């Protein structure tokens, strides 16, 4: 990724974080972590990879997609852009992989009480 794309993704990540934490009224958004952002070369599409400690990540993704208009309006106030990128929220595959490993490595309750 070029420096220009990295800089844009970093700025977008910071602005989105502020919107989700401060501007949004949805309490679930406060638990969302933006893992990374991949931006197309023409800056018209942005894939936002998120994770959350909440179990309802699919519901959060749907809520984020429904709130896209609000999020874009808030981004327009924070960033001066010729084109507002189309935002696509996705699960962070690394976080899902980490959760699977953690679930497999947890000892069973009855094994830990016998020790």
Secondary structure, 3 states (H helix, E strand, C coil): CCHHHHHHHHHHHHHHHHHHHHHCCCHHHHHEEEEEEEECCCCCEEEEEEEECCCCHHHHHHHHHHCHHHHHHHHHHHCCCCCCCEEEEEECHHHHHHHHHHHHHCCCHHHHHHC
